[in-house]
Amino acid sequence: MKFSDSFAGKLLKTSFLFFISTTSFLMAQGKDKPFKAVGETILSEQYSKMNINGVSTFIYNTGRADQSLTGDSGFEFPPLSGKTLVYESGLLWGANVNGQIRSGGSSYNTGLTPGKILPNGKPDDPNSASARIFRVRPDYKTGDLATEVKDEKKDRQTVYNQYERDWNEWPAAGGAPFEDVNKNGTYEPSTDIPGFPGADQTIWFAANDLDSIQTKKLYGSPPLGIEMQTTVWAYKNVEPLGNMIFKRYLVINKSSVKFDEMYFGIFSDPDVGGDAGDDLVGCDTLLNLDYCYNGDDSDPSYGSYIPSVGFCLLQGPIIPGGVNDKAKFKGKEIPGKKNLSMSAFSWIAKSPPPYSDPSLNSYNGTLQLYNFLLGKLSDGTPFLNPLTGASTKLPLSGDPITQQGFIGGITYPNGWTDRKHDRRMMLSTGPFNMAAGDTQEVIFAQIAAGGGEGFYRLASVSLLKKSVKFAQKLYNENFIPPSKINQSPELLAAGLDREVILTWGSDPARTNMIEKSKSTIYSFQGYNVYQISKNESTLGQKKLIATFDLNDQRQFYYDEQIEPVRGFVFIVNKVFGTDSGIQRFISIRKDYLNDKPLNNGSDYDFGVSYFNTALDAGFPYGYVESPISIITVKPQTSKPGVRYEGKFGDLITANHTGGNSAAEVNALIIDPTAMSGNEYEISFKIVDSKTLFNLSNITTNKILLTNQSNLSGGSDFMVTEGFILRVKDNPSNPVSEKDIYRITTPKVVYNEKLAIDDIEKINIFPNPYYGGNSNEFNKYDKHLTFSHLPQRAVIRIFNLAGHMVRKLEKDSPDQFVRWNLLTENYFQVPSGIYIVHIELPDLGRSKILKMAVFTSEFIPDHF
C-alpha cells in the first residue's frame, strides 16, 4: 500500500493545511483576501443596508452580502461600532444538468444579474427600476430614523424618501411579501403593509443567472436558468431577535430541463473582530448550525468580550417523505413531503488545495465547489475524523465548551492539529431534484452573539446556540414574533409615616397591553417589585421584595444561564412564583437593602417590572422581564395641617341603591393620599351572557372603568383614584342590569389650626451632625434636612456670634428642605453650634431650633 493511500497518509494530507504558519496578523479587508477579484462585480449592482436592530450589514441585488463598499468586512456588530464579524456571504448551488455539473450563486464573485426572468424567458433589464433592491419599514413615517441616518451617512429626508418610494412601488406582483390588510389579494400601498409580515425592516430583490459571462466569473459554469427571489428581514426590541437577521431564498427553475442531485450551500467568510487570522469554526448538527468564534482570548477590536457568529438553517429544500411527514413551504404544511436538514459542513481556508477556495473564473471551481457541497474536500477525497479515522461530512461537530468530540484549535493524540487561522465555512443541504418550473425555498438566520454583553469567546458560542433555539422557535411559529418588551408599567408612589405605597395599573389601556398580550411563544405571568440602591458604592443594585403572579400552580420559571467565561450552560430559576394572583399595589414598611424600618425623610428607590414566561416549559428563553419602572419616594408624616381620613387597607362597603342581588361590593383603600371624598357608582350590564360592570365618579361625572369582567372579589382589580373596587358576585342571587351600588370615599382634609399645632413637629435631622448621615449619596453630598415645613418658609441659620451664615427660602408643597452645609459664599461651615430661625409667613408664626455640626476632614478624589 502506498503511504499516500494509507490512513496515516490521509491524516497527514488532511492535517497539512492546519500546520501552515498563521502567525501573521490578517485584517478583515478585501486587499488581504487572496481570491477576491477586484472589479468583478457588475455595473448595475445596487445595495441597501439591513440596520434596524443590533446588527448592520450590506445586502446587494446580485446575491452578495456583508462586504462593505470599500471591500472590507461589512457585517457590523453592534452598529456604528466599527467592529465586524463577516467579510462576505451568499447562497451557492450545484447540480447535475444533463450529465454536466453546474454551479451558481454568490461568493467572492457573483454569478447573478439583478432582475427577474421575464415570461418570454429573457432576463429583465438589470438597470431597470423593477430590478433594483427594495427596502421598507412599517413605521418609517413616525419612527426614529437616526440609526439609518448615522449608519448610512445620509440625511433624514433622503432615508425617508427611499422608504416612501419603495413602499409605494413595492413589487408585490413580482413576489415580494406583504401583509394583505384588507384581504383582497392585491397590494395597495394606502392600505397594506409591505415587507415580511411582522418584521420591522425588510429588503427584497430578484436576480437571475441567465448571463453566461457573469456565471463564468463565478466558477466557470454555464447558466442553469435560475431566478432567485431574496427576502431579508429583521426585528427590533425583541430579544434575542435584535442580534439576528433572517433570509429567505426562493429559487425557481425557469429552464426547460431538470436539475438532478442539487445542493444548496450557505457560504460565508467570517472574520471575527480585528484579526481575520485567529478564528475557529464548528458546526452543530442538532441545531443545523455552522459558526465561527475567536481562537484567542483577546481581539484587537473587541478586547476580551469577543462575540461569535453563525448561520442556522431553518428550512431546507423539500423532498418526498413518508405518509406521516409534513414539509413547510411558504408558511404552509405539505403532507407527504419533508424538509432537508444540514447534510454537510465544509470549510475552505487560506491554504493550498484541496482546502482552498474554489477557483474563480474557472470550471474547475465548479467541480471543487460541488465536492464541498457533498461534504468532501475540493478534490473529492473525504475528510477524516482524527478521533475515529472514519470519513465525515460534518467535521468539527464537537463541543468547544466541554472540549468533547471533534473540535478545532487543539492537537489530537495522533498529531493532527487544527490551527486558528483565516476561515471560511459552508453549510450544505441536499440532495434534491428540481423539475422545470419547480421552486425551492431556503430560510436561514444569520446571528451574532456575545461581545459587549460581557461574554468571553467560548461563552459567546453558548449564547449563539441559545439564540439559535429562539430563531428555530420563531420559525416553528410561522415567524409570529412575541410582543415587544418595551412597555414598562406606569408607577405611582405615596409616602406615608414610615410607609410607602406603590401602585401601578391605573391606565386600563396600558395594563391590558401588558397583561393581555400573548404570542405563540410567551404569555404574561406576573409583576416583580424591587428596591433599588441609591448609595454610590452599590448604585443600581436591586433586591426583589415581592412577586405577584398568576394563581396557576406554577412557581418556578426556568431559563438557561450561561457562565460568562467558559460558557457552561446551567438551568436556573429566575424567580420563585407565589401563586398570589395578580395584584397592582403594595405597602412597604421595610428598607430591604439594609434590613431595617423605613426612615421618614429619606429617599428610597423602588421599581416594578412585569414578566412573561414561555408556553413551552423547556424553552431556553423561558423568562422575559420588562425594563423596571423606577420611582423615588420619601416616607413622611402628613404635611402640616393635613390629615388622612382613611388608611391603607381600610374597607368601605358599598350601598346597594338598586336591584336585588346579593353580590358583595366594596372599595379597598390603597393610597390614602389620593382619597377625594367623592361619590362613585357601580352599574352592571349583560353582554353575550357575560356580566360586566362600570365604575363612574358621579361627583366629577367621569367614567373610570368600563366593561370590567372580574367578579371574583380578590385583589386583581385596577387601582383607581386611590382604591380598588372589588365585586364578588353571588351565584345564588347574581347581579343584574338593575343593580346599582354607590360608595363614598374618605378624603384628605386641611385645617389651619392643625397646621399651627404641627409647628411643634418642625425638626432637623440628623442633629447633631457627625460628619455625615446615611442619606448622603457620597462624601460630596453633605447635607442636613429640615422637616415638617408648610408650603412657605424662610430659614435663617446663625452662628453663636450672631452672624447669619445661610438663608434658605422655601415655596413648595414638599415638607422637606435640605441644607448643604455651605455658607452664602459657598464655603463649608466650621464645626459648632448654630441657631436656626424659621419664619412661617402663611401661619404668622416662627420657630427657633438649635443644632450641632461636626464636620469631617474632606479629601477630594481629584486635585
C-alpha positions in Angstrom: 0.0 0.0 0.0 1.3 3.4 -0.9 1.8 5.7 2.1 -0.5 8.4 0.5 -3.3 5.8 0.4 -2.9 4.7 4.0 -4.9 6.1 6.8 -1.8 7.8 8.2 -1.1 9.3 4.8 -4.6 10.6 4.6 -4.3 12.2 8.0 -1.0 13.8 7.0 -2.6 15.1 3.9 -5.6 16.4 5.8 -3.5 18.0 8.5 -1.2 19.7 6.1 -3.4 22.7 5.9 -3.5 23.2 9.7 0.2 23.2 10.2 0.7 26.2 7.9 2.0 29.2 9.9 -0.7 31.6 10.9 1.3 34.0 13.0 0.8 36.9 10.6 -1.9 39.5 11.5 -4.7 39.5 9.0 -7.1 42.4 8.8 -10.6 41.6 7.5 -10.1 43.7 4.4 -10.6 43.0 0.7 -6.9 43.6 -0.1 -6.0 40.7 2.2 -8.4 38.2 0.7 -6.3 36.3 -1.8 -9.0 35.2 -4.2 -11.1 38.4 -4.4 -11.2 39.5 -8.0 -11.2 43.3 -7.8 -13.7 44.9 -10.1 -15.6 41.7 -10.9 -19.0 43.0 -9.8 -21.3 44.1 -12.5 -22.0 47.8 -13.1 -25.8 47.5 -12.3 -25.3 46.2 -8.8 -27.1 48.1 -6.1 -27.1 47.7 -2.3 -29.2 48.5 0.7 -28.5 48.1 4.4 -30.2 46.0 7.0 -29.7 48.0 10.2 -33.0 48.1 12.2 -31.6 46.3 15.2 -28.4 45.2 16.8 -26.5 44.3 13.6 -25.9 46.3 10.4 -24.9 44.8 7.1 -24.8 45.3 3.3 -27.2 43.4 1.0 -26.6 43.6 -2.8 -29.2 42.8 -5.5 -26.6 40.4 -7.1 -26.9 38.0 -4.1 -23.8 39.1 -2.4 -23.9 40.2 1.3 -21.9 41.5 4.2 -19.0 43.1 2.2 -18.7 46.8 2.6 -18.5 49.3 -0.2 -14.7 49.6 0.4 -14.1 45.9 0.2 -13.9 45.3 3.9 -15.9 43.2 6.3 -19.4 44.8 6.5 -21.4 42.7 9.0 -21.1 45.2 11.8 -21.9 44.2 15.4 -23.0 46.4 17.1 -24.0 49.1 14.5 -21.8 52.2 14.4 -19.1 50.5 16.4 -16.7 49.8 13.5 -16.4 46.2 14.8 -17.3 43.4 12.3 -17.8 39.7 12.1 -18.3 38.6 8.5 -16.4 39.6 5.4 -18.7 38.0 2.7 -21.6 35.6 2.5 -24.0 34.3 -0.1 -26.1 31.3 -1.3 -24.4 28.8 -3.6 -25.7 25.8 -5.5 -24.5 23.0 -7.6 -26.4 20.4 -9.7 -26.1 17.8 -12.4 -27.7 19.2 -15.5 -27.9 16.6 -18.3 -24.7 14.9 -17.1 -22.8 18.2 -16.5 -22.1 19.6 -13.1 -23.1 23.3 -13.0 -22.9 25.9 -10.2 -24.2 29.3 -9.4 -24.9 31.8 -6.7 -22.6 34.2 -5.0 -19.4 34.1 -3.0 -16.3 36.3 -3.7 -17.7 36.9 -7.2 -21.4 36.6 -8.2 -22.9 34.5 -10.9 -26.1 36.5 -10.8 -27.5 39.6 -12.5 -30.2 41.8 -11.0 -33.8 41.3 -12.1 -36.3 38.5 -12.7 -36.6 36.2 -15.7 -39.5 37.5 -17.8 -42.4 35.4 -19.2 -40.6 35.2 -22.5 -37.6 33.5 -20.9 -35.3 36.6 -21.2 -33.8 38.4 -18.3 -35.2 41.7 -17.1 -33.0 44.8 -17.8 -30.6 44.8 -14.8 -30.7 48.6 -14.8 -34.5 48.9 -14.7 -36.4 50.2 -11.7 -38.0 46.8 -11.2 -34.6 45.1 -10.9 -33.4 47.4 -8.1 -33.2 46.5 -4.5 -36.2 47.5 -2.3 -36.3 48.3 1.4 -39.3 49.1 3.6 -40.0 49.8 7.2 -43.6 49.8 8.6 -43.1 52.8 10.9 -40.9 55.0 8.6 -43.4 57.9 8.8 -43.3 58.1 12.6 -40.3 56.1 13.7 -36.8 57.2 14.6 -34.6 57.1 11.5 -31.5 58.2 13.4 -29.8 54.8 13.1 -30.2 54.8 9.3 -29.0 58.4 9.1 -25.8 57.7 11.0 -25.1 54.2 9.7 -25.6 55.2 6.0 -24.3 58.7 6.3 -27.4 60.2 4.7 -29.7 63.0 5.7 -33.1 62.0 7.2 -35.1 63.2 4.2 -33.1 61.0 1.9 -33.7 58.0 4.1 -37.4 58.9 4.4 -37.8 59.4 0.6 -36.2 55.9 -0.1 -38.6 54.3 2.3 -41.6 56.1 0.9 -40.7 55.3 -2.7 -40.2 51.6 -2.0 -43.4 51.5 0.0 -45.4 52.9 -3.0 -43.5 50.8 -5.6 -43.2 47.6 -3.6 -43.0 44.7 -6.2 -45.7 42.5 -4.6 -46.8 41.4 -8.0 -43.3 40.1 -8.6 -43.2 38.0 -5.4 -42.3 40.5 -2.7 -44.1 39.6 0.6 -46.7 42.0 2.2 -49.4 42.0 4.8 -52.7 42.0 3.0 -54.6 44.1 5.5 -57.9 44.2 3.6 -57.6 40.5 2.4 -58.3 41.3 -1.2 -55.1 39.6 -2.6 -53.8 42.7 -4.2 -51.1 45.0 -2.8 -52.5 48.5 -2.1 -50.0 51.0 -0.7 -52.6 53.0 1.0 -53.9 50.0 3.0 -51.5 47.2 3.0 -48.1 46.9 4.7 -45.2 45.9 2.5 -42.4 43.6 3.8 -42.3 40.3 5.6 -45.4 40.3 7.9 -44.5 41.4 11.4 -40.9 42.4 10.6 -39.5 45.8 11.4 -37.4 46.1 8.3 -37.4 44.1 5.0 -35.2 44.1 2.0 -36.3 42.3 -1.3 -34.7 41.8 -4.7 -34.8 39.3 -7.5 -31.8 38.1 -9.5 -31.1 35.5 -12.3 -28.2 33.5 -13.7 -29.0 33.8 -17.5 -25.9 35.9 -18.3 -23.3 33.3 -19.1 -20.5 35.9 -18.9 -21.5 36.6 -15.4 -21.9 33.0 -14.3 -18.4 32.1 -15.6 -16.9 34.9 -13.5 -18.0 32.8 -10.5 -16.8 29.3 -11.1 -16.7 29.0 -14.9 -20.1 27.3 -15.2 -22.8 27.8 -17.8 -26.1 29.2 -16.5 -28.8 26.9 -15.1 -31.8 29.1 -15.8 -32.5 30.1 -12.2 -34.4 33.0 -10.8 -33.7 33.8 -7.2 -36.0 35.9 -5.1 -34.5 37.1 -1.8 -36.2 38.4 1.3 -34.1 39.7 4.2 -35.8 40.9 7.3 -35.2 41.7 11.0 -36.9 42.6 14.3 -36.1 45.3 16.9 -36.8 45.5 20.6 -37.4 41.8 20.9 -34.5 39.9 22.5 -32.6 38.0 21.3 -34.0 38.7 17.8 -32.2 42.0 18.0 -28.9 40.3 17.1 -30.1 38.4 14.1 -31.4 38.8 10.5 -33.4 36.3 8.5 -33.0 35.4 4.9 -35.4 33.5 2.6 -34.4 32.4 -0.9 -37.0 31.3 -3.4 -35.0 29.5 -6.1 -37.0 28.9 -9.3 -36.0 26.6 -12.1 -37.1 28.6 -15.1 -35.2 26.4 -17.6 -36.7 23.6 -19.6 -34.6 20.9 -18.0 -34.4 19.0 -14.7 -31.7 19.6 -12.1 -30.5 16.4 -10.5 -28.5 15.8 -7.3 -28.8 19.5 -6.4 -27.4 21.1 -3.3 -27.6 24.5 -1.7 -24.7 25.9 0.3 -24.8 28.8 2.8 -21.4 30.2 2.2 -19.6 32.7 4.4 -16.2 34.2 5.1 -16.3 35.0 8.8 -13.7 37.3 10.2 -14.4 37.8 13.9 -13.1 41.1 15.1 -9.9 42.9 14.1 -7.8 39.8 13.3 -9.0 37.6 10.5 -6.2 35.1 11.1 -7.1 33.8 14.6 -10.6 32.2 14.0 -12.0 28.8 14.6 -15.2 27.3 13.2 -17.5 24.5 14.0 -20.9 23.0 13.4 -23.8 21.7 15.5 -25.8 19.1 13.6 -28.7 19.1 16.1 -29.2 22.9 15.5 -28.4 22.9 11.8 -25.8 25.5 12.5 -22.3 26.4 11.4 -20.4 29.1 13.4 -17.2 30.9 13.9 -15.5 32.1 17.1 -12.2 33.6 18.1 -9.3 31.3 18.7 -7.6 33.8 21.1 -8.8 35.2 24.3 -8.2 38.8 23.1 -9.1 40.6 19.9 -7.8 44.0 18.5 -11.4 45.2 18.1 -13.5 43.5 20.8 -10.9 43.1 23.5 -11.8 40.2 25.8 -15.5 40.1 25.2 -15.5 38.6 21.8 -18.7 37.6 20.0 -19.4 34.7 17.8 -21.3 34.5 14.5 -23.3 31.7 12.9 -25.7 30.7 10.1 -28.6 28.5 11.1 -30.6 26.6 8.5 -34.3 26.9 9.5 -35.9 25.4 6.4 -34.2 23.3 3.8 -35.4 22.1 0.4 -38.4 19.8 0.0 -38.1 16.2 -0.9 -40.6 13.3 -0.9 -41.3 11.9 2.5 -43.4 9.3 4.3 -47.1 9.3 4.9 -46.6 10.9 8.3 -44.2 13.5 7.1 -45.1 17.2 6.6 -42.9 19.8 5.0 -43.2 23.6 5.2 -43.3 25.7 2.1 -44.2 29.4 2.0 -45.6 29.1 5.5 -47.9 26.2 4.8 -47.6 22.5 5.6 -47.4 20.0 2.7 -48.3 16.4 3.7 -46.2 13.6 2.4 -43.1 15.8 2.0 -40.2 16.7 4.3 -37.6 19.4 4.5 -34.0 18.5 4.3 -31.7 19.4 7.2 -28.0 20.2 7.2 -26.3 17.5 5.1 -22.7 18.6 5.2 -20.3 21.2 6.7 -17.2 22.2 4.7 -14.8 24.9 5.3 -12.2 26.4 2.9 -9.2 28.2 4.2 -6.4 30.3 3.0 -4.2 27.4 2.1 -3.3 25.1 -0.9 -5.8 22.7 -2.4 -7.8 20.6 -1.5 -8.8 23.1 1.2 -8.6 26.4 -0.6 -11.4 28.4 -2.2 -12.8 27.0 -5.4 -11.1 28.6 -8.4 -12.9 31.7 -9.6 -13.4 32.2 -13.4 -12.7 28.5 -14.0 -14.8 25.4 -14.5 -12.5 23.6 -12.1 -14.1 25.9 -9.5 -17.5 24.4 -10.2 -16.2 20.8 -9.6 -14.4 21.9 -6.5 -17.5 23.7 -5.1 -19.7 20.6 -5.8 -17.3 18.4 -3.8 -17.5 20.9 -1.0 -21.3 20.8 -1.2 -21.1 17.0 -1.0 -19.1 17.3 2.3 -15.8 16.3 0.7 -12.5 18.1 0.1 -12.3 20.0 -3.1 -10.6 17.1 -4.9 -13.3 14.7 -4.0 -11.4 12.9 -1.2 -13.2 12.5 2.1 -12.4 14.4 5.2 -11.2 12.2 8.0 -12.2 12.4 11.7 -8.9 12.4 13.7 -10.6 10.7 16.6 -12.0 7.7 14.7 -10.2 7.7 11.3 -13.6 7.5 9.6 -14.7 9.8 6.9 -17.2 12.5 7.8 -19.3 15.1 6.1 -19.7 17.0 9.3 -16.2 17.8 10.6 -15.7 20.0 13.7 -19.1 18.9 15.1 -17.9 18.5 18.7 -18.5 20.8 21.6 -15.8 23.5 22.2 -17.3 24.3 25.6 -16.9 20.8 27.1 -14.0 20.0 24.8 -15.7 16.8 23.7 -15.7 15.4 20.2 -14.1 16.7 17.1 -13.3 20.3 17.7 -10.9 22.9 16.4 -7.9 24.6 18.0 -6.4 21.5 19.6 -3.8 18.9 18.8 -5.0 15.3 18.8 -3.0 12.3 20.1 -2.2 11.2 16.5 -0.6 14.6 15.9 -3.5 16.1 13.8 -3.9 19.8 14.6 -6.5 22.4 13.6 -4.9 25.7 14.0 -6.7 29.1 14.3 -6.4 31.0 11.0 -8.4 32.8 8.3 -11.6 30.8 7.9 -14.4 30.2 5.5 -17.4 27.9 6.1 -20.3 26.5 4.2 -23.4 24.7 5.5 -24.9 22.4 2.8 -28.3 20.8 2.3 -29.2 18.2 -0.3 -29.6 16.3 -2.4 -32.8 17.1 -4.2 -34.1 17.3 -7.7 -35.8 20.3 -9.4 -38.0 19.7 -12.4 -38.5 22.5 -14.9 -40.8 25.1 -13.3 -40.1 23.9 -9.7 -39.5 26.2 -6.8 -37.5 25.5 -3.7 -37.4 27.7 -0.6 -34.5 28.0 1.8 -34.7 30.0 5.1 -31.9 30.7 7.5 -30.9 33.1 10.3 -27.6 34.9 10.5 -26.9 35.5 14.2 -24.3 37.4 16.3 -24.0 36.7 20.0 -21.9 37.9 22.9 -19.4 40.7 22.6 -20.3 43.7 24.6 -22.8 41.7 26.7 -19.8 40.6 28.8 -19.3 37.1 27.4 -15.9 35.8 26.6 -15.3 33.9 23.4 -16.5 30.5 24.4 -19.4 31.8 26.3 -20.4 33.6 23.1 -20.7 30.2 21.4 -23.1 29.0 24.1 -25.1 32.2 23.8 -25.2 31.8 20.0 -26.6 28.4 20.3 -29.2 29.6 22.8 -30.1 32.3 20.3 -30.5 29.7 17.5 -33.1 27.9 19.6 -35.1 31.1 19.7 -34.8 31.5 15.9 -36.0 28.0 15.4 -38.9 28.5 17.8 -39.9 31.6 15.9 -39.7 29.7 12.6 -41.8 26.9 14.0 -44.4 29.5 15.0 -44.5 30.9 11.4 -42.5 34.0 12.4 -45.1 35.5 14.6 -42.9 37.5 17.0 -43.7 37.9 20.7 -44.8 41.2 21.9 -42.1 43.8 22.3 -40.9 44.1 25.8 -40.6 47.9 25.8 -43.7 48.9 27.7 -43.0 49.2 31.4 -45.8 49.5 33.9 -46.6 53.1 34.9 -45.7 53.5 38.6 -47.1 55.8 41.3 -45.9 56.2 44.9 -47.1 57.8 48.1 -45.0 58.4 51.2 -46.7 57.8 54.5 -45.4 57.6 58.0 -42.6 55.1 57.7 -44.5 53.5 54.9 -44.5 53.6 51.1 -47.5 52.7 48.9 -46.7 51.7 45.3 -49.5 51.4 42.7 -49.4 50.5 39.1 -52.0 49.5 36.5 -54.2 52.6 36.8 -54.2 53.0 33.0 -56.5 50.3 31.7 -55.3 50.5 28.1 -51.6 50.2 29.1 -52.4 47.4 31.6 -54.3 45.4 29.0 -51.4 45.8 26.6 -49.1 44.3 29.2 -51.4 41.6 30.6 -53.5 40.5 27.6 -50.7 40.4 25.1 -50.0 36.8 24.1 -48.0 35.2 21.4 -47.3 31.6 20.4 -44.1 31.8 22.5 -44.9 33.8 25.6 -47.7 34.9 27.8 -48.0 37.3 30.7 -47.3 35.8 34.1 -46.9 38.5 36.8 -45.2 41.5 38.3 -41.9 41.9 40.3 -41.3 44.6 42.9 -37.8 45.8 43.6 -35.9 48.1 46.0 -33.0 49.7 44.2 -29.9 51.1 45.9 -29.3 54.8 45.9 -25.9 54.5 47.5 -22.9 55.4 45.3 -21.0 52.2 46.1 -24.0 49.9 45.2 -25.9 52.3 42.9 -28.4 50.5 40.8 -28.2 47.2 42.6 -31.7 45.8 43.2 -33.4 43.4 45.6 -36.6 41.6 44.7 -39.1 42.2 47.5 -42.3 40.8 46.1 -43.7 38.9 43.2 -47.4 38.9 42.2 -48.1 36.2 39.7 -51.0 34.2 38.3 -52.5 31.6 40.5 -51.8 28.7 38.2 -49.8 26.3 40.4 -46.7 27.4 38.5 -44.0 28.6 40.9 -40.7 28.0 39.1 -39.7 30.0 36.0 -36.7 28.4 34.4 -34.2 29.9 32.0 -30.8 28.9 30.5 -28.0 30.8 32.1 -24.5 30.9 30.6 -21.3 31.1 32.6 -19.6 34.1 31.1 -16.0 32.7 30.8 -16.1 29.1 29.8 -19.7 29.1 28.5 -21.1 26.3 30.6 -24.9 26.2 30.5 -27.0 26.0 33.6 -30.7 25.8 34.1 -31.7 28.4 36.7 -35.0 29.5 38.3 -35.3 33.2 37.6 -37.9 34.0 40.2 -40.0 32.0 42.7 -43.6 32.3 42.0 -46.1 32.8 44.8 -49.4 31.9 43.2 -50.6 35.0 44.9 -52.8 36.1 42.0 -52.2 39.4 40.2 -52.0 42.5 42.4 -51.1 46.0 41.3 -50.2 47.6 44.7 -48.0 47.0 47.7 -47.5 48.6 51.1 -43.8 48.7 52.0 -42.6 49.4 55.6 -39.1 48.0 55.4 -35.8 49.0 53.9 -35.0 45.6 52.4 -31.5 46.6 51.4 -30.4 47.4 54.9 -32.9 45.2 56.8 -34.4 47.9 58.9 -37.6 50.1 59.1 -38.1 52.9 56.6 -36.9 56.2 57.8 -39.0 59.3 57.3 -37.4 61.9 55.2 -35.1 59.5 53.4 -35.3 58.9 49.7 -35.8 55.4 48.5 -36.0 54.0 45.0 -38.5 51.3 44.2 -39.3 49.7 40.9 -41.8 47.4 39.2 -41.5 45.2 36.2 -43.7 42.7 34.5 -42.5 39.3 33.2 -43.7 36.9 30.5 -42.9 33.2 30.6 -42.6 30.7 27.7 -45.6 28.5 26.9 -43.1 25.7 26.4 -41.5 24.9 29.7 -38.3 23.6 28.1 -37.6 26.7 26.1 -34.2 28.2 26.9 -35.6 31.7 27.0 -38.2 30.7 29.4 -38.4 34.0 31.3 -38.5 37.5 29.8 -38.7 40.6 32.0 -39.6 44.1 31.1 -37.4 47.1 32.0 -38.0 48.3 35.5 -40.1 51.4 36.1 -38.3 53.2 38.9 -39.7 55.9 41.2 -38.1 57.8 44.1 -40.3 58.2 47.2 -39.8 59.7 50.7 -41.7 58.3 53.7 -43.1 61.1 55.8 -45.8 62.0 58.2 -48.7 64.0 56.8 -47.9 67.6 55.9 -48.6 70.4 58.4 -52.3 70.7 58.9 -53.1 67.7 56.6 -54.9 64.6 57.9 -55.9 61.5 56.0 -59.4 60.2 56.9 -58.6 56.7 55.6 -55.6 54.4 55.8 -54.1 51.6 53.7 -56.3 48.5 53.8 -59.5 50.2 55.1 -62.6 48.6 53.6 -65.6 50.6 52.5 -68.8 48.7 52.0 -70.9 49.9 49.1 -74.6 51.0 49.5 -76.9 48.9 47.4 -79.2 51.5 45.9 -80.9 49.5 43.2 -81.7 45.9 42.3 -81.9 42.8 44.5 -78.6 40.9 44.0 -76.6 39.5 46.9 -73.3 40.5 45.5 -70.5 41.8 47.7 -69.2 45.2 46.5 -66.7 47.2 48.4 -63.7 49.5 48.0 -60.3 48.8 49.4 -58.2 51.9 50.2 -54.8 51.7 48.7 -53.4 55.2 48.7 -54.9 57.4 51.5 -53.3 60.5 50.0 -55.4 60.1 46.8 -58.8 59.9 48.5 -61.2 62.5 47.1 -64.3 62.2 49.3 -66.3 61.8 46.1 -69.2 59.5 45.4 -68.9 56.6 43.0 -71.5 54.5 41.2 -71.1 50.9 40.1 -73.5 49.7 37.4 -73.8 46.4 35.5 -74.7 45.1 32.1 -75.0 41.7 30.5 -73.3 41.2 27.1 -73.5 37.8 25.4 -74.4 36.2 28.8 -71.4 37.7 30.4 -71.7 40.1 33.3 -69.7 43.3 33.1 -69.5 46.4 35.4 -68.7 50.0 35.0 -67.3 52.5 37.6 -68.1 56.2 37.5 -67.2 59.1 39.7 -70.6 60.8 39.9 -69.2 63.8 41.7 -67.0 64.7 38.8 -69.2 63.0 36.2 -66.3 60.9 34.9 -66.3 57.3 33.8 -63.3 55.5 35.3 -63.7 51.8 34.3 -65.8 50.1 31.7 -66.6 46.6 30.8 -64.8 45.0 33.8 -65.4 41.3 33.9 -63.7 40.4 37.2 -66.3 39.4 39.7 -64.0 37.3 41.9 -63.8 39.8 44.8 -60.0 39.4 45.1 -57.2 41.9 44.6 -56.9 41.6 40.8 -58.6 44.9 40.2 -57.1 48.1 38.8 -56.2 50.9 41.2 -58.5 53.8 40.5 -58.3 57.2 42.3 -56.5 55.6 45.3 -58.7 52.5 45.7 -59.6 49.2 44.1 -63.3 48.3 43.6 -63.9 44.7 44.5 -67.0 42.9 43.2 -67.9 39.4 44.2 -71.0 38.0 42.6 -73.3 35.6 44.3 -74.2 32.7 42.1 -77.4 32.1 44.1 -78.5 35.7 43.6 -76.3 37.2 40.9 -76.3 40.8 39.8 -78.5 42.1 37.0 -78.6 45.2 34.9 -81.0 46.6 37.6 -78.4 46.6 40.3 -76.7 49.8 41.3 -74.1 50.3 44.1 -72.7 53.5 45.5 -69.6 54.3 47.5 -68.3 57.5 49.1 -64.6 57.5 49.9 -62.8 59.3 52.8 -60.9 62.4 51.9 -57.8 64.4 52.7 -58.5 67.4 54.9 -56.5 70.5 55.8 -57.0 72.6 58.9 -55.0 75.7 59.6 -55.3 75.2 63.4 -53.8 71.8 63.0 -51.1 73.4 60.8 -50.2 75.8 63.7 -50.2 72.9 66.1 -47.9 71.0 63.7 -45.2 73.7 64.1 -44.1 71.8 67.1 -43.1 68.9 64.8 -40.6 71.0 62.8 -37.2 69.5 63.2 -33.7 68.9 61.9 -32.1 65.6 61.2 -29.6 64.4 61.9 -28.9 66.6 64.9 -26.2 66.6 65.9 -24.5 66.1 62.5 -21.4 63.9 62.9 -19.6 64.3 59.6 -22.2 62.6 57.6 -25.6 60.8 57.5 -27.0 57.7 55.9 -28.9 59.6 53.3 -25.9 61.1 51.7 -25.1 59.7 48.2 -21.3 60.1 48.6 -18.8 62.3 50.5 -19.6 65.3 48.3 -23.3 65.1 49.2 -23.1 66.7 52.7 -26.5 67.9 54.0 -28.9 68.3 56.8 -32.7 68.1 56.4 -35.5 70.3 57.8 -38.8 68.5 58.1 -42.5 69.2 58.7 -42.4 72.6 57.0 -45.5 74.2 55.4 -45.8 75.5 51.9 -43.8 78.6 52.6 -40.8 79.1 55.0 -37.8 81.3 55.3 -34.9 79.6 57.2 -32.0 81.7 58.6 -29.0 79.9 60.1 -26.8 81.9 62.6 -23.6 81.1 64.3 -23.2 81.8 68.0 -21.7 85.2 67.2 -25.0 86.2 65.7 -23.7 86.2 62.1 -26.1 84.8 59.5 -24.2 82.1 57.6 -27.1 81.0 55.3 -30.6 81.8 54.2 -32.9 79.3 52.7 -36.3 80.1 51.2 -39.0 77.5 50.5 -42.2 77.8 48.4 -43.2 74.3 47.5 -45.6 71.6 48.7 -42.7 69.4 49.8 -42.4 69.5 53.6 -38.6 69.0 53.5 -35.7 71.3 52.8 -32.0 70.3 52.6 -29.1 72.4 53.6 -25.7 71.5 52.0 -23.7 72.9 55.0 -22.4 75.7 52.8 -22.4 79.4 53.7 -23.9 82.1 51.5 -20.4 82.3 49.8 -20.4 78.5 49.3 -17.7 77.7 51.9 -18.2 74.8 54.1 -19.3 75.8 57.6 -17.0 75.0 60.5 -17.9 72.7 63.3 -20.0 74.4 66.0 -23.4 75.2 67.5 -25.9 77.0 65.2 -29.2 78.8 65.8 -31.9 78.4 63.2 -34.8 80.9 62.9 -37.7 79.6 60.8 -40.3 82.1 59.6 -43.7 80.8 58.5 -45.4 83.7 56.8 -48.6 81.9 55.9 -49.2 80.9 59.5 -47.9 84.1 61.1 -45.6 82.1 63.3 -41.9 81.3 63.7 -39.8 78.7 65.3 -36.2 78.6 66.7 -34.1 75.5 66.7 -30.5 74.7 67.8 -28.2 72.3 66.0 -24.7 71.0 66.3 -22.5 70.4 63.3 -19.2 68.4 63.5 -17.6 68.5 60.0 -15.1 65.9 58.9 -11.9 66.3 57.0 -12.6 66.4 53.3 -10.1 65.0 50.8 -11.3 65.2 47.2 -10.8 62.3 44.8 -9.2 64.6 42.3 -6.9 67.7 42.6 
